[in-house]
């Protein structure tokens, strides 16, 4: 089997060499960056979702808003994660004829154990230890590359669909009369979160297929580090800064009577006759100026998930090219 990537030698490996190996693989980098982009959107919306919903008029009670928003997002994640894993297992099964040609059992017998897959190509079967041996040797085997490319194609399509639904949810929250369209907004939010979380198992599996077996634990750890550094850690900070900058109303005598902008409230929070408040009050709908800022912030956060689709799409194209080269090298049509 010909190696399509630089061989990885376990006997002389260090943390630095492993890190250089991972960062030198464009497919791995694109996969991690796409994961971070999708997480940025999910965390950004979930961190400030109740405030968006309150300010845009979907709810009038802070308690009800937080409970409904949390349950809606949790339901989508609870269903989407295992559902995505089950569908991914079925969609990425290696074709029997291809599996027999790539990793045949020694001796060509069809009755061997070890989880072999029977085939109709010469009575051969495939065992997982052959693929593990190829990965441990540092080679991008055709079997692993084919499965990785198929996984990337699936999760790219799923995240694209989930992103579209989330963007629709953001649009319905901000630009449709509320609370009349509240059920539609919540439904789109739940379906969007479900589709996004359905990619979780595919991401982990793709990371494992892209690297040699001895490096898989370290590769997943670096993936998690990149996810936190570029996704869920900066998301609340950046979204919060944009929200405050875009939705803060101009100082008026009415607002100064409530908050002097020195950190000390001069009166209990309340709604003015025109709804003007220096800070978002969970007891009333935001003013027109504040709502415009909330709409733009919510939509910008939702649109960030487009980066996940673009980056994973590029990763898929790269892996498909590698897989085709590997299949030709191993004589599999």
C-alpha positions in Angstrom: 0.0 0.0 0.0 1.5 3.3 -1.0 1.6 6.1 1.6 -0.1 9.3 0.5 1.0 11.3 3.5 4.3 11.7 5.3 4.9 8.5 7.3 4.6 8.9 11.1 7.1 7.0 13.2 6.0 6.1 16.7 9.4 5.1 18.0 10.8 8.7 17.7 7.6 10.7 18.4 7.4 13.6 20.7 4.5 16.0 21.5 6.1 18.6 19.3 6.4 16.2 16.4 2.9 15.0 16.8 1.6 18.6 16.9 3.6 19.4 13.7 2.2 16.3 12.0 -1.4 17.4 12.8 -1.0 21.0 11.9 0.7 20.0 8.7 -2.3 18.1 7.5 -4.7 20.6 5.8 -7.7 18.2 6.1 -7.3 18.0 9.9 -6.9 21.8 10.2 -10.0 22.4 8.0 -12.0 19.9 10.1 -11.1 21.5 13.4 -11.8 25.1 12.2 -15.2 24.1 10.8 -16.0 22.5 14.1 -15.0 25.7 15.9 -17.2 27.8 13.6 -20.3 25.7 14.1 -19.7 25.7 17.9 -19.3 29.5 17.8 -22.8 29.9 16.5 -24.4 27.4 18.8 -22.7 28.8 21.9 -23.3 32.4 20.9 -27.0 31.9 20.4 -27.5 29.8 23.5 -25.6 32.3 25.7 -27.8 35.2 24.8 -30.9 33.4 23.4 -33.2 34.4 26.3 -32.2 38.0 26.0 -32.8 38.0 22.2 -36.2 36.4 22.7 -37.2 38.8 25.4 -36.1 41.9 23.6 -37.7 40.9 20.3 -41.0 40.2 22.0 -41.3 36.4 21.9 -41.9 36.3 25.7 -42.6 38.7 28.4 -41.5 36.6 31.4 -37.8 36.0 31.9 -38.5 32.7 33.7 -40.7 31.4 30.9 -38.3 32.5 28.2 -35.3 30.8 29.8 -37.2 27.6 30.5 -38.7 27.3 27.0 -35.5 28.3 25.2 -33.4 25.9 27.3 -35.8 23.0 26.8 -36.0 23.6 23.0 -32.3 23.6 22.5 -31.7 20.6 24.9 -34.4 18.6 23.0 -32.7 19.2 19.7 -29.3 18.1 21.1 -30.7 15.1 22.9 -32.3 13.7 19.8 -29.7 14.9 17.2 -26.5 13.4 18.8 -27.5 9.7 18.9 -29.6 10.0 15.7 -26.6 11.3 13.8 -24.4 8.5 15.1 -26.9 5.8 14.0 -27.4 7.3 10.5 -23.7 7.8 10.1 -22.9 4.2 10.8 -25.3 3.0 8.1 -24.2 5.6 5.6 -20.4 4.9 5.9 -20.4 1.1 5.6 -17.7 0.1 3.2 -19.0 -1.6 0.1 -18.4 -5.3 0.3 -16.5 -5.6 -3.0 -14.2 -2.6 -2.0 -13.6 -3.9 1.5 -12.5 -7.3 0.1 -10.0 -5.8 -2.3 -8.5 -3.4 0.2 -8.0 -5.5 3.3 -8.3 -9.2 2.7 -7.8 -11.7 5.4 -4.6 -13.8 5.2 -5.2 -16.9 3.2 -8.3 -15.6 1.5 -10.7 -17.7 3.6 -14.2 -16.5 3.9 -15.0 -18.0 7.3 -12.5 -16.2 9.5 -13.5 -14.5 12.7 -12.6 -11.0 13.9 -15.7 -9.3 12.5 -14.9 -10.0 8.8 -17.4 -8.9 6.2 -18.3 -11.6 3.7 -17.9 -10.7 0.0 -18.7 -12.0 -3.4 -15.3 -11.2 -4.8 -13.3 -14.4 -4.4 -14.7 -15.4 -1.0 -12.6 -12.8 0.8 -13.5 -10.9 4.0 -12.2 -7.9 5.7 -11.0 -7.4 9.3 -10.5 -4.2 11.1 -7.0 -5.1 12.3 -5.7 -4.7 8.8 -6.9 -1.1 8.6 -5.5 -0.5 12.1 -2.1 -1.8 10.9 -2.1 0.4 7.9 -3.0 3.5 10.1 -0.3 2.6 12.6 2.3 2.4 9.8 1.5 6.1 9.0 -0.1 5.5 5.7 -3.3 7.1 4.5 -5.0 3.8 3.5 -7.8 3.8 0.9 -10.2 2.3 3.4 -9.8 5.1 5.9 -9.7 7.8 3.3 -12.8 6.5 1.6 -14.7 6.5 4.9 -13.4 9.9 6.0 -14.4 11.5 2.7 -17.8 10.0 2.9 -18.2 11.2 6.5 -17.2 14.7 5.5 -19.7 14.7 2.6 -22.5 13.7 5.0 -21.7 16.2 7.8 -21.1 19.0 5.4 -24.6 18.4 3.9 -26.1 18.1 7.4 -24.4 21.3 8.8 -25.5 23.2 5.7 -29.1 22.1 6.3 -28.8 22.9 10.0 -27.3 26.3 9.2 -30.1 27.2 6.8 -32.7 26.3 9.5 -30.9 28.2 12.2 -30.7 31.3 9.9 -34.5 31.0 9.2 -35.0 30.8 13.0 -33.0 34.0 13.5 -35.0 35.7 10.7 -38.4 34.7 12.1 -37.4 35.9 15.6 -36.3 39.3 14.3 -38.4 40.2 11.3 -41.8 38.4 11.8 -44.5 39.8 14.2 -44.0 38.3 17.6 -45.3 36.5 19.6 -47.6 35.4 16.7 -44.8 33.4 15.0 -43.2 32.1 18.2 -44.1 28.4 17.5 -42.3 28.7 14.1 -39.3 30.3 15.6 -39.0 27.6 18.3 -39.5 24.8 15.8 -36.8 26.1 13.5 -34.5 26.5 16.5 -35.1 22.9 17.7 -34.6 21.4 14.2 -31.5 23.5 13.5 -29.9 22.5 16.8 -30.8 18.8 16.1 -29.1 18.9 12.7 -26.0 20.6 14.1 -25.6 18.1 16.9 -26.1 15.2 14.5 -22.6 16.0 13.1 -20.9 15.4 16.5 -20.1 11.7 16.1 -19.0 12.2 12.5 -16.5 14.8 13.6 -14.9 12.5 16.1 -14.8 9.6 13.7 -13.3 11.7 10.9 -10.5 12.8 13.3 -9.7 9.2 14.1 -9.6 8.2 10.5 -7.3 11.1 9.5 -4.4 10.2 11.8 -2.4 7.1 12.7 -3.8 5.0 15.4 -1.2 5.9 18.1 -2.0 9.6 17.6 -5.8 9.4 17.8 -6.0 10.4 21.5 -3.7 13.4 21.0 -5.5 14.4 17.8 -8.9 14.5 19.6 -7.3 16.5 22.4 -5.9 19.1 20.0 -9.3 19.2 18.3 -10.9 20.0 21.6 -8.3 22.6 22.3 -8.9 24.3 18.9 -12.6 24.1 19.5 -12.4 25.9 22.8 -9.8 28.5 21.6 -11.7 29.4 18.4 -15.3 28.5 19.3 -17.0 28.3 22.6 -14.6 30.5 24.6 -14.6 33.7 22.4 -18.2 33.3 21.3 -20.0 34.7 24.4 -17.5 37.5 24.7 -17.7 38.7 21.1 -21.4 38.2 20.7 -22.0 40.1 24.0 -19.8 43.0 22.9 -21.6 43.3 19.6 -25.0 43.0 21.2 -24.2 45.7 23.8 -22.7 48.0 21.1 -25.6 47.6 18.7 -28.5 47.6 21.0 -27.6 50.3 23.6 -30.0 53.2 23.2 -29.0 56.8 23.3 -28.9 58.4 26.8 -32.1 60.3 27.5 -33.4 62.0 30.6 -35.7 59.0 31.1 -32.9 56.5 30.8 -30.6 58.6 33.1 -33.3 58.5 35.7 -33.0 54.7 35.7 -29.3 54.2 35.3 -26.7 57.0 35.3 -24.2 54.8 33.3 -22.0 54.8 36.3 -22.9 51.3 37.3 -25.3 52.3 40.0 -29.1 52.2 39.3 -30.9 55.4 40.4 -34.3 53.7 40.3 -35.7 50.2 39.9 -35.8 48.9 36.3 -39.0 49.8 34.6 -40.4 50.5 31.2 -40.8 54.0 29.9 -43.9 55.0 28.0 -41.9 54.6 24.7 -40.0 51.5 26.0 -36.6 53.3 26.2 -34.2 51.7 28.6 -30.4 51.9 28.9 -30.2 48.2 29.4 -32.4 45.4 28.2 -35.2 44.9 30.7 -36.6 41.4 30.8 -40.0 42.8 31.8 -40.7 44.6 28.6 -40.0 44.6 24.8 -37.0 46.5 23.7 -37.3 49.8 21.9 -37.2 50.0 18.1 -33.5 51.0 18.2 -32.6 48.2 20.6 -34.5 45.7 18.5 -32.7 46.6 15.4 -29.4 45.9 17.1 -30.6 42.6 18.5 -31.8 41.5 15.1 -28.5 42.2 13.5 -26.5 40.6 16.2 -28.7 37.5 16.2 -28.5 37.2 12.4 -24.7 37.7 12.3 -24.3 35.0 14.9 -26.4 32.6 12.9 -24.6 33.4 9.7 -21.2 32.5 11.2 -22.1 28.8 10.8 -21.7 29.3 7.0 -17.9 29.0 7.7 -18.4 25.4 8.9 -20.1 24.5 5.6 -17.3 26.1 3.6 -14.4 24.7 5.6 -15.9 21.1 5.7 -16.7 21.3 2.0 -13.0 22.1 1.3 -12.0 19.2 3.6 -14.3 16.8 1.8 -12.8 17.8 -1.6 -9.3 17.3 -0.3 -10.2 13.9 1.2 -12.0 12.7 -1.9 -8.9 13.4 -4.0 -6.7 11.5 -1.6 -9.2 8.6 -1.5 -9.3 8.3 -5.3 -5.5 8.3 -5.5 -5.4 5.6 -2.8 -8.0 3.5 -4.5 -6.1 3.6 -7.8 -2.9 2.7 -6.0 -4.5 -0.4 -4.6 -6.2 -1.4 -7.8 -9.8 -0.9 -6.6 -12.1 0.5 -9.3 
